[in-house]
Amino acid sequence: MKKNKKKKLVAAACLALLAAAAGTFAWINSQDQRINRVKSAAIKDGSVSVEENWNPKPIVPGTEATKEVAVTNSGSTPVFVRVSYEEVLKHLTEKGAVTKRTSGWKANATPSLSDDVPVEYDGEKYIDASSGYTDITSKVKDSSKAALPAGVKVYAKGSVIKDPVTGDENTTFSYSAFFEYAPGKYQAMETEVAVEAGNAEGTAVETWEFVMSKAEYSVYKGGYSHAVSNWAASSLEGASTEATAAKASLLGSAGQKYDMNYDYTIATLGLSALPAPTPATATDQIPVANSEKKAVQTDAAALGVSGINVEYGTDMITTASLANDKWTYNKEDGYFYFTSPVVSGATTPHLLKKLVFTNSVGTEFTNATYDLVVKMEAIQATKEALTDATGWGLSGADGSETKKITTYLDGQAKS
């Protein structure tokens, strides 16, 4: 029996490691992840990698972003592969609700995630010389006849027309007021500005006198919060101590993956701890047929809205009717399994095709950022690697989804 095992080791030299002291195999040989960030791509440490065509788009209801994900084996030995997700949703704590306050926004010397966030305003639209608006800030006083607070800007346009019959003078006037909290950065305001004097036929609006009787500054109170979800426990050590403790891949770590900077540490996320792995089990999250659009976890959990969907590929199958060269989801562990070994030089069919932003996307997604980490694990295509404690360690009662998948893969594994 020991002689047999040595022969297997030689055959799989580029995929398995022998722990000399313990005399056991370390079956896991490759992992890869992709971070896909959309606003309102990851460890490539082996010969098996996540391949994707990712075309990010803003989160706008009724639109979609191409996200084609497959797995490629550029090594020399067949492997089994499985894929799962980690999600990070950064959203406004008050879910897009606007709060008014009596002073303009200023950055704290020691900023935190819970600081109020200014409601951004397109002040450049009015400052632009071609807009037809003129700077009247110096001509506007508050209700006590004092100058406006520093940073407040008021732009206006207007005219006075005399009625040729009655001789009455009619004033037309429109304005926009906003607060410049940093050079070129503007905060929305709610104000009431009225013409007080100087508006006569033939005069320019910038010569008139005005009074501002109301000045409120718009913020998103309480800043940002994070919603985090880990669909499946990773079999490999994580990218950090935090990640390893939570059985995550990237959650709990910080760095750069495929030119995407990320920081998923507990402190940055504002969490006391990372959540335990939670497989998706709801009907609206599990694809059971080709090209289905199914929900992710964090938006529904944090915002009460399933606004982000994944459109799956055309090679999906359930565990009740397993067939070769398909993807199947195991709701017991949160992984999508490819049902056949991926041979040298081969690429699987697409698991994902698109991110879809449904018509349910509303103000809750204001200023939101969503990261979908596609994490992949590959293991040499042998029976022992599937169930060994140092491999995937798959086990399950008869009739369970895990048992069905393990048995099916067993039938195609190298002996």
ABEGO torsion letter per residue (X at the ends): XAAAAAAAAAAAAAABBBBAAAGBBBABABBBBBBBBBBXOEBBABABBBBBBBBBBBBBBGBBBBBBBBBBBABABBBBBBBBBBBBBBBBAAGGBBBBBABBBBBBABBBAABBBBBBBBAAAAABAAAGBBBAAAABBBAAGBBBBBGBBBBBBBBBBBBAAAGBBBBBBBBBBBBBABBGBBBBBBBBBBBABGBBBGBBAAABBBBBABBBBBBBBGEBBBBBBBABBBABBBABAAAAAAGBAABGBBEBBGGBBBBABAAAAGBABBBBBBBBABAAABBABBGBBBBBAAAAAAAGBBABBBBBBAABBBAABBBBGBBBBBAAAGBBBBABBBBBGBBBBBABABBBBBAABBAAABGBBBBBBBBBBBBBBBAAAAABAABAGBBEBBGBAAAAAAAAAAAABBX
